[in-house]
Amino acid sequence: MGTTGGLLPAKRRQLILEIVKQNYTARSSQLSQELKVSEMTIRRDLDALERQGMVKRTHGGAVFRHERMTDKFKYRKSKEENPEEKEKIARKAAGLIEPHDVVFIGEGATASLILSFTDPEMPFTVFSNNHGVTAEISGKTMVAELVCLGGRYNSVTCATAGSAALEMIGRINANKVFLGVDGFSLRAGLTASSQDIAAINRAMIRHTTGSVIIMSHFSKFGLVAAMEIAKPKEIDVLITNIKMSKDFTDDMEALDIRLITV
């Protein structure tokens, strides 16, 4: 990046913000070394950025603070965004399914890809309201049993929701649940833009006796959507597509969340 120690504070803070935004999180020591200024200067800059609502200070650094998410989830639009990363995340998630598992798969473009990467000879059972799942495995011969949850179909989310879906979920005891999210924040936890989606995901978590597995593209980190799904402490595994900083991994470890990077 070159010599930056002589930069005006406003320009230096803009560079700090770009670094934190790119990596979601950054340590003061890393920023000090990269920008060639003291850690005390970096801490003052981070304090100023926090007052502006641009970052959230953490022990030893800061994380990027996005604006609240206002857009509603659209399945087809999501399918077109970051397809290679979604496939990598889905493939890693598929590797967590074991013979004779009973799993929930929730809404989302990444979640719809999971069964595409499972062993077609492995016996397990899937309950899902995500109609993208059926489209992705069309023509594929599988031993696994897929049970589609009923309810009111939404062509925008490509999923069913409502009382019928919730009633079916209430009669199932899964041992794993795989969920995509609209937003993930260490403060707000898992969030969704739709009340229906959030209600289905909460029900799936309640009726899962084992691992709650979250699949989140890096771009969802720091986003806060309108409806809460779960607190961070309710998550067991987080699968994402970028190597996170030590601060973030330390936070995950403190919450007893297994972090998997693809």
Wavefront OBJ file of the C-alpha trace (Angstrom):
o trace
v 0.000 0.000 0.000
v 3.027 2.249 0.292
v 3.887 4.837 2.895
v 0.750 6.132 4.587
v 2.056 7.542 7.862
v 1.803 11.131 6.562
v -1.829 10.877 5.523
v -4.448 13.196 6.908
v -6.719 11.514 9.489
v -9.762 11.530 7.164
v -7.873 9.731 4.383
v -6.285 7.277 6.825
v -9.689 6.450 8.315
v -11.072 5.839 4.852
v -8.270 3.353 4.222
v -8.949 1.709 7.585
v -12.615 1.401 6.699
v -11.786 -0.191 3.344
v -9.539 -2.755 5.038
v -12.110 -3.605 7.697
v -14.880 -3.786 5.096
v -12.864 -6.102 2.867
v -12.005 -8.466 5.728
v -15.105 -7.823 7.897
v -12.755 -7.467 10.860
v -9.215 -6.264 11.563
v -6.832 -6.032 14.484
v -5.276 -2.748 15.600
v -1.794 -4.234 15.336
v -2.434 -5.297 11.730
v -3.729 -1.854 10.804
v -0.814 -0.169 12.561
v 1.677 -2.224 10.590
v -0.083 -1.785 7.257
v -0.651 1.969 7.595
v 2.679 2.651 9.323
v 1.268 4.555 12.286
v 1.134 3.784 16.007
v -1.522 1.534 17.512
v -2.613 4.483 19.637
v -3.371 6.422 16.435
v -5.270 3.426 15.045
v -7.327 3.110 18.233
v -8.267 6.816 18.000
v -9.244 6.316 14.357
v -11.358 3.277 15.210
v -13.050 5.171 18.027
v -13.904 7.945 15.560
v -15.242 5.467 13.007
v -17.358 3.813 15.698
v -18.874 7.175 16.655
v -19.818 7.583 12.991
v -21.493 4.167 13.056
v -19.097 2.703 10.470
v -17.452 -0.005 12.616
v -17.994 -1.742 15.915
v -15.016 -1.827 18.252
v -13.838 -5.180 19.550
v -11.079 -6.181 21.927
v -7.960 -5.521 19.878
v -9.635 -4.115 16.772
v -12.967 -3.615 15.040
v -15.564 -5.281 12.835
v -17.376 -3.677 9.913
v -20.888 -2.480 10.677
v -23.284 -2.668 7.738
v -26.469 -0.724 7.468
v -29.666 -2.585 8.287
v -30.782 -4.868 5.511
v -34.039 -3.707 3.933
v -34.291 -5.825 0.759
v -36.443 -8.949 0.818
v -34.865 -12.296 -0.076
v -35.426 -13.291 -3.714
v -34.444 -16.860 -4.584
v -33.757 -16.359 -8.287
v -31.676 -13.245 -7.704
v -29.712 -15.047 -4.997
v -29.008 -17.960 -7.354
v -27.165 -15.579 -9.680
v -24.948 -14.078 -6.967
v -21.577 -15.694 -6.154
v -22.493 -19.118 -7.636
v -19.031 -20.656 -7.242
v -18.799 -19.692 -3.566
v -22.316 -21.011 -2.919
v -21.376 -24.358 -4.459
v -18.246 -24.614 -2.306
v -20.230 -23.854 0.855
v -22.961 -26.339 -0.106
v -20.400 -29.044 -0.873
v -18.816 -28.580 2.555
v -22.254 -28.713 4.195
v -23.094 -31.906 2.324
v -19.988 -33.504 3.802
v -21.469 -33.087 7.293
v -24.421 -35.375 6.501
v -23.891 -38.932 7.710
v -25.717 -42.221 7.042
v -29.199 -42.387 8.605
v -29.236 -38.714 9.575
v -32.573 -36.928 9.728
v -32.011 -33.361 8.592
v -33.884 -30.141 7.953
v -32.888 -27.966 5.010
v -34.233 -24.424 5.082
v -34.723 -21.735 2.468
v -32.026 -20.236 0.326
v -30.041 -20.740 -2.865
v -27.025 -22.254 -1.086
v -29.198 -24.652 0.916
v -30.888 -25.846 -2.271
v -27.535 -27.168 -3.555
v -26.663 -29.444 -0.634
v -28.219 -32.656 -1.952
v -26.380 -32.198 -5.246
v -23.154 -33.017 -3.404
v -24.216 -35.880 -1.134
v -23.357 -39.526 -1.819
v -26.293 -40.869 -3.887
v -25.868 -44.271 -2.203
v -26.048 -42.928 1.368
v -29.319 -43.478 3.251
v -30.652 -40.454 5.143
v -33.847 -38.432 5.356
v -34.394 -34.778 4.478
v -37.331 -32.569 5.418
v -37.376 -29.290 3.527
v -39.669 -26.439 2.572
v -37.117 -25.305 -0.030
v -38.475 -26.152 -3.480
v -35.124 -25.283 -4.975
v -33.899 -28.599 -3.531
v -36.211 -30.611 -5.781
v -35.145 -28.634 -8.847
v -31.443 -29.185 -8.124
v -31.746 -32.985 -7.786
v -34.149 -33.478 -10.688
v -33.003 -36.545 -12.620
v -30.582 -37.641 -9.898
v -31.047 -41.136 -8.475
v -30.703 -41.116 -4.694
v -31.180 -43.545 -1.846
v -31.966 -40.631 0.454
v -35.592 -39.816 1.163
v -36.735 -36.236 0.557
v -39.947 -35.110 2.255
v -41.303 -31.750 1.080
v -42.979 -29.727 3.798
v -46.430 -28.440 2.920
v -47.810 -24.982 3.381
v -48.305 -21.805 1.379
v -45.891 -21.585 -1.549
v -44.082 -18.298 -2.168
v -42.685 -17.988 -5.701
v -40.290 -15.225 -4.606
v -38.560 -17.325 -1.925
v -39.212 -20.607 -3.793
v -40.356 -22.123 -0.485
v -43.426 -23.015 1.540
v -44.327 -21.464 4.880
v -47.282 -20.899 7.162
v -49.196 -22.993 9.689
v -49.199 -26.244 7.680
v -45.398 -26.219 7.358
v -44.976 -25.334 11.038
v -47.305 -28.154 12.078
v -45.279 -30.711 10.097
v -42.003 -29.442 11.550
v -43.482 -29.766 15.052
v -43.853 -33.518 14.540
v -40.269 -34.119 13.415
v -37.129 -34.699 15.463
v -34.133 -34.007 13.242
v -30.527 -34.389 14.311
v -29.136 -31.659 12.020
v -30.482 -28.486 10.450
v -28.892 -26.577 7.566
v -29.892 -22.936 7.241
v -28.981 -20.000 5.055
v -29.520 -16.516 6.450
v -30.095 -12.995 5.184
v -27.844 -11.574 7.890
v -25.337 -12.726 10.500
v -24.031 -10.503 13.275
v -22.244 -11.239 16.527
v -24.600 -8.753 18.146
v -27.933 -9.566 16.459
v -27.296 -13.213 15.600
v -29.081 -14.842 12.671
v -31.707 -12.712 10.986
v -34.109 -12.953 8.063
v -35.955 -10.333 6.053
v -39.208 -12.324 6.067
v -41.348 -13.151 9.088
v -42.420 -16.416 7.433
v -38.831 -17.501 6.781
v -37.768 -16.620 10.311
v -40.681 -18.592 11.826
v -39.846 -21.706 9.786
v -36.140 -21.513 10.631
v -36.833 -21.015 14.345
v -39.136 -24.045 14.326
v -36.495 -26.173 12.584
v -33.925 -25.190 15.206
v -36.341 -26.032 18.048
v -36.977 -29.475 16.605
v -33.326 -30.334 15.990
v -31.626 -32.368 18.701
v -28.150 -32.076 17.206
v -26.154 -29.562 15.192
v -27.455 -26.215 13.966
v -25.391 -25.574 10.827
v -25.370 -22.130 9.229
v -24.201 -21.474 5.674
v -23.295 -17.831 5.157
v -21.500 -16.108 2.317
v -19.076 -13.481 3.591
v -21.297 -10.711 2.198
v -23.964 -11.550 4.827
v -21.600 -10.869 7.754
v -22.545 -7.790 9.690
v -25.955 -7.506 8.036
v -28.984 -7.243 10.301
v -32.384 -8.068 8.779
v -35.730 -7.331 10.399
v -36.601 -10.717 11.938
v -34.518 -12.666 14.451
v -33.966 -16.363 13.855
v -31.493 -17.286 16.586
v -28.840 -15.940 18.919
v -25.178 -16.692 18.092
v -25.001 -19.073 21.097
v -27.591 -21.314 19.412
v -25.280 -22.021 16.443
v -23.022 -25.073 16.371
v -21.328 -24.743 12.966
v -20.754 -21.771 10.657
v -19.626 -22.453 7.085
v -18.349 -19.469 5.130
v -16.167 -18.676 2.134
v -13.423 -16.459 3.547
v -10.695 -16.935 6.115
v -11.559 -14.770 9.096
v -9.287 -12.803 11.393
v -8.075 -14.109 14.733
v -10.483 -11.797 16.568
v -13.444 -13.293 14.752
v -12.281 -16.884 15.196
v -11.651 -16.198 18.881
v -15.225 -14.909 19.189
v -16.506 -18.057 17.478
v -14.470 -20.238 19.804
v -15.793 -18.367 22.851
v -19.330 -19.080 21.630
v -18.385 -22.736 21.007
v -19.116 -22.358 17.282
v -17.117 -24.517 14.882
v -15.948 -22.307 12.019
v -15.450 -23.987 8.624
v -13.890 -22.036 5.765
v -14.160 -23.255 2.172
l 1 2 3 4 5 6 7 8 9 10 11 12 13 14 15 16 17 18 19 20 21 22 23 24 25 26 27 28 29 30 31 32 33 34 35 36 37 38 39 40 41 42 43 44 45 46 47 48 49 50 51 52 53 54 55 56 57 58 59 60 61 62 63 64 65 66 67 68 69 70 71 72 73 74 75 76 77 78 79 80 81 82 83 84 85 86 87 88 89 90 91 92 93 94 95 96 97 98 99 100 101 102 103 104 105 106 107 108 109 110 111 112 113 114 115 116 117 118 119 120 121 122 123 124 125 126 127 128 129 130 131 132 133 134 135 136 137 138 139 140 141 142 143 144 145 146 147 148 149 150 151 152 153 154 155 156 157 158 159 160 161 162 163 164 165 166 167 168 169 170 171 172 173 174 175 176 177 178 179 180 181 182 183 184 185 186 187 188 189 190 191 192 193 194 195 196 197 198 199 200 201 202 203 204 205 206 207 208 209 210 211 212 213 214 215 216 217 218 219 220 221 222 223 224 225 226 227 228 229 230 231 232 233 234 235 236 237 238 239 240 241 242 243 244 245 246 247 248 249 250 251 252 253 254 255 256 257 258 259 260 261 262
